[in-house]
Amino acid sequence: MIMNSNTLSIALAQTPIVDGDIEANLKQHIRAIKQAAQQGVDLLIFPELSLSGYVLPRAEELALDTKHSVLRELSEQAVVNQISIIAGCFLLNGTAKPTISAVICNPTGELGFYAKQYLHSGEEQYCKAGQHNHYLRLKGYKLALAICADFANPQHIHDAVEDESDIYLASALISTSGYAADADILANIATMYRLPVLLCNHIGQTGGWQTAGKSAAWDTDGNMALAVEDDQSCLAILEITAGQLRGRVHLL
């Protein structure tokens, strides 16, 4: 990990969503974006499938193309507020099945896309797996992006380390019953690879799952540097300097 003296501010958006209502969820995103910008955040990340909800049977219906008006609106918000944004959606890709993807909106207006590579059991019925890793570069840091089950596959973190990532970001849907095991995986990644690890999770219900909330961050020793309440609508804000984390919570 590069000992970067720059301070990078990352916010994890833990906000309620409405399954299948992209317009309503977009309004929630914009509200969080504006507040994150007011807090001086450099990067705002939302949970897996934050724009649609985890409604796999409706994946094809709710999938967006790369020029969809919703993504254009998010991109405009990134430019106007001078903030980087990662949001989740089903994305059309020219094949029969969409991908479970993250759209990355940069303050320059440039859009990037990452498709989840390691699908959870059952997702392959509705979605296609991605083939490529994705990295962000902000303030001299290289950030590796994972979507949920990606982080449970050792190959994903192996690739991130081989590619000299400084920070590991996980956008996820983790249930109340699965949180403890997944938190252990993320803490072990932080310890083993000496990387700050950040988790952005849902609150409430989506796709029939009762989600755990508890968006969190682990420092390079695997200690939890910040964890928010299971049902708290908030921004969990992490300031990272040379691998050291400081956290605070901003209520929405």
C-alpha positions as CSV (number, residue, x, y, z in Angstrom):
1,M,0.0,0.0,0.0
2,I,1.3,3.5,-0.9
3,M,1.8,5.8,2.1
4,N,-0.2,8.6,0.6
5,S,-0.4,11.8,2.7
6,N,-3.5,13.0,0.9
7,T,-6.8,12.7,2.8
8,L,-9.5,10.9,0.9
9,S,-13.1,11.3,2.2
10,I,-15.5,8.4,1.3
11,A,-19.1,8.2,2.4
12,L,-21.2,5.0,2.5
13,A,-24.8,5.8,1.8
14,Q,-27.1,3.7,4.0
15,T,-30.5,4.7,2.8
16,P,-33.9,3.0,2.4
17,I,-35.0,2.0,-1.1
18,V,-38.2,1.0,-2.8
19,D,-38.1,-2.2,-4.8
20,G,-38.7,-1.6,-8.5
21,D,-39.1,2.2,-8.2
22,I,-36.1,3.6,-9.9
23,E,-37.4,7.2,-9.9
24,A,-38.1,7.2,-6.2
25,N,-34.7,5.7,-5.5
26,L,-33.0,8.3,-7.7
27,K,-34.6,11.0,-5.6
28,Q,-33.1,9.4,-2.5
29,H,-29.7,9.2,-4.2
30,I,-29.8,12.9,-5.2
31,R,-30.6,13.8,-1.6
32,A,-27.7,11.8,-0.3
33,I,-25.4,13.2,-3.0
34,K,-26.1,16.8,-2.1
35,Q,-25.6,16.2,1.6
36,A,-22.4,14.3,1.0
37,A,-21.1,17.1,-1.1
38,Q,-21.9,19.6,1.7
39,Q,-19.8,17.3,4.0
40,G,-16.8,17.6,1.8
41,V,-16.9,14.0,0.6
42,D,-14.8,12.9,-2.4
43,L,-16.6,9.6,-3.1
44,L,-20.1,8.5,-2.3
45,I,-20.9,4.8,-2.6
46,F,-24.3,3.2,-2.5
47,P,-25.2,-0.5,-1.9
48,E,-25.6,-3.2,-4.5
49,L,-28.6,-2.5,-6.9
50,S,-29.4,0.7,-5.1
51,L,-31.4,2.1,-7.9
52,S,-33.7,-0.9,-8.5
53,G,-33.6,-3.0,-5.3
54,Y,-32.6,-6.6,-5.3
55,V,-35.5,-7.8,-7.5
56,L,-33.9,-10.5,-9.6
57,P,-37.0,-11.7,-11.4
58,R,-37.4,-8.1,-12.7
59,A,-33.8,-7.7,-13.8
60,E,-34.5,-7.5,-17.5
61,E,-37.4,-5.1,-17.0
62,L,-35.5,-2.8,-14.7
63,A,-32.1,-2.9,-16.6
64,L,-30.7,0.4,-17.8
65,D,-28.6,1.1,-20.8
66,T,-25.5,3.2,-20.5
67,K,-27.2,6.3,-21.9
68,H,-30.3,6.1,-19.8
69,S,-31.7,9.3,-18.4
70,V,-31.3,8.1,-14.8
71,L,-27.6,7.6,-15.3
72,R,-27.3,10.9,-17.1
73,E,-28.9,12.6,-14.1
74,L,-26.5,10.9,-11.7
75,S,-23.6,12.0,-13.9
76,E,-24.9,15.6,-13.9
77,Q,-25.1,15.5,-10.1
78,A,-21.5,14.3,-9.9
79,V,-20.4,17.3,-12.1
80,V,-22.5,19.9,-10.3
81,N,-21.5,18.8,-6.8
82,Q,-17.9,17.9,-7.8
83,I,-18.1,14.4,-6.2
84,S,-17.5,10.9,-7.4
85,I,-20.5,8.5,-7.1
86,I,-20.9,4.8,-7.3
87,A,-24.5,3.5,-7.6
88,G,-25.9,0.0,-8.3
89,C,-28.2,-1.1,-11.1
90,F,-29.1,-3.9,-13.5
91,L,-27.2,-2.9,-16.7
92,L,-27.9,-3.9,-20.3
93,N,-24.9,-5.3,-22.1
94,G,-26.0,-6.5,-25.5
95,T,-26.7,-10.1,-24.3
96,A,-29.8,-11.9,-23.2
97,K,-29.2,-11.2,-19.5
98,P,-28.3,-7.9,-17.8
99,T,-25.4,-7.6,-15.4
100,I,-25.5,-6.6,-11.7
101,S,-23.4,-3.5,-12.1
102,A,-22.0,-0.4,-10.5
103,V,-22.1,2.9,-12.4
104,I,-19.2,5.2,-11.6
105,C,-20.0,8.9,-12.1
106,N,-16.9,11.2,-12.1
107,P,-16.9,14.9,-11.5
108,T,-15.5,15.3,-15.0
109,G,-18.7,13.9,-16.5
110,E,-17.1,10.6,-17.5
111,L,-19.0,7.4,-16.7
112,G,-17.5,4.0,-15.8
113,F,-19.1,0.7,-15.3
114,Y,-18.3,-2.5,-13.4
115,A,-20.2,-5.8,-13.6
116,K,-20.2,-8.2,-10.7
117,Q,-18.0,-11.1,-11.6
118,Y,-18.8,-13.7,-8.9
119,L,-22.5,-14.2,-8.7
120,H,-24.4,-15.5,-5.7
121,S,-26.2,-18.7,-6.1
122,G,-29.4,-18.1,-8.1
123,E,-28.3,-14.9,-9.6
124,E,-27.1,-16.6,-12.8
125,Q,-30.7,-17.4,-13.7
126,Y,-31.4,-13.7,-14.3
127,C,-28.0,-12.1,-14.7
128,K,-24.7,-12.5,-16.5
129,A,-21.4,-12.4,-14.7
130,G,-18.9,-9.7,-15.5
131,Q,-15.4,-10.5,-16.8
132,H,-13.2,-7.6,-15.7
133,N,-12.0,-5.9,-12.5
134,H,-12.5,-2.1,-12.0
135,Y,-10.4,0.4,-10.2
136,L,-10.9,4.1,-9.3
137,R,-8.1,6.5,-8.8
138,L,-8.7,9.4,-6.4
139,K,-6.2,11.7,-4.8
140,G,-3.4,9.3,-5.5
141,Y,-5.2,6.3,-4.1
142,K,-6.1,3.2,-6.2
143,L,-9.5,1.8,-5.1
144,A,-10.7,-1.7,-6.0
145,L,-14.4,-2.2,-6.3
146,A,-16.3,-5.3,-5.3
147,I,-20.0,-6.1,-5.5
148,C,-21.2,-8.4,-2.7
149,A,-20.2,-12.0,-3.5
150,D,-17.1,-10.7,-5.3
151,F,-15.4,-10.3,-1.9
152,A,-16.1,-13.9,-0.9
153,N,-14.2,-15.2,-3.8
154,P,-10.4,-15.2,-3.1
155,Q,-9.6,-14.5,-6.7
156,H,-11.2,-11.0,-6.5
157,I,-9.1,-9.8,-3.6
158,H,-6.0,-11.5,-5.1
159,D,-6.4,-9.5,-8.3
160,A,-6.9,-6.3,-6.3
161,V,-3.7,-6.9,-4.4
162,E,-1.7,-7.9,-7.5
163,D,-2.9,-4.7,-9.1
164,E,-1.5,-2.7,-6.1
165,S,-4.8,-1.4,-4.8
166,D,-4.7,0.8,-1.7
167,I,-8.4,0.5,-0.6
168,Y,-11.0,-2.2,-1.0
169,L,-14.6,-1.1,-1.5
170,A,-17.6,-3.5,-1.2
171,S,-21.1,-2.5,-2.3
172,A,-23.3,-5.2,-1.0
173,L,-26.6,-6.6,0.1
174,I,-26.0,-8.5,3.4
175,S,-28.9,-10.0,5.4
176,T,-29.1,-10.0,9.2
177,S,-28.3,-13.8,9.2
178,G,-25.3,-13.4,6.9
179,Y,-23.7,-10.3,8.4
180,A,-21.4,-11.9,11.0
181,A,-19.8,-14.3,8.5
182,D,-19.3,-11.6,5.9
183,A,-17.9,-9.1,8.4
184,D,-15.3,-11.7,9.3
185,I,-14.3,-12.2,5.7
186,L,-13.9,-8.4,5.2
187,A,-11.9,-8.0,8.5
188,N,-9.7,-10.9,7.4
189,I,-9.1,-9.2,4.1
190,A,-8.1,-6.0,5.9
191,T,-5.7,-7.9,8.2
192,M,-4.1,-10.2,5.6
193,Y,-3.5,-7.6,2.9
194,R,-3.0,-4.5,5.1
195,L,-5.8,-2.7,3.3
196,P,-8.6,-0.4,4.6
197,V,-11.8,-2.2,3.7
198,L,-15.2,-0.4,3.4
199,L,-18.6,-2.0,3.3
200,C,-21.8,-0.2,2.1
201,N,-24.9,-2.2,2.9
202,H,-28.7,-1.8,2.6
203,I,-31.2,-1.1,5.4
204,G,-34.7,-2.4,5.5
205,Q,-36.1,-5.0,3.1
206,T,-35.3,-5.6,-0.5
207,G,-36.0,-8.6,-2.7
208,G,-37.5,-10.5,0.3
209,W,-34.3,-10.1,2.3
210,Q,-34.2,-8.4,5.7
211,T,-30.9,-6.5,5.4
212,A,-28.5,-5.9,8.2
213,G,-27.4,-2.3,7.7
214,K,-24.3,-1.9,9.8
215,S,-22.2,-0.3,7.0
216,A,-18.7,-0.4,8.3
217,A,-15.0,0.1,7.7
218,W,-12.0,-2.0,8.9
219,D,-8.5,-0.6,9.3
220,T,-5.3,-2.3,8.2
221,D,-5.2,-4.3,11.5
222,G,-8.7,-5.6,10.9
223,N,-10.2,-3.5,13.6
224,M,-13.6,-2.0,12.9
225,A,-13.0,1.7,12.6
226,L,-16.7,2.6,12.1
227,A,-20.0,0.7,12.1
228,V,-23.4,2.3,12.0
229,E,-26.7,1.1,13.4
230,D,-28.7,-1.6,11.6
231,D,-31.6,0.7,10.7
232,Q,-30.0,4.1,10.6
233,S,-30.5,6.2,7.5
234,C,-27.2,8.0,7.2
235,L,-23.9,8.6,5.6
236,A,-21.0,6.8,7.2
237,I,-18.0,9.0,6.4
238,L,-14.5,7.8,6.4
239,E,-11.4,9.9,6.1
240,I,-8.4,8.0,5.0
241,T,-4.8,9.3,5.3
242,A,-1.8,7.0,4.7
243,G,-3.9,3.9,5.6
244,Q,-5.3,5.4,8.8
245,L,-9.1,5.8,9.1
246,R,-11.2,8.3,11.0
247,G,-15.0,7.8,10.9
248,R,-18.1,9.8,11.6
249,V,-21.8,9.4,11.0
250,H,-24.0,12.0,9.3
251,L,-27.7,11.4,9.7
252,L,-30.0,11.7,6.6
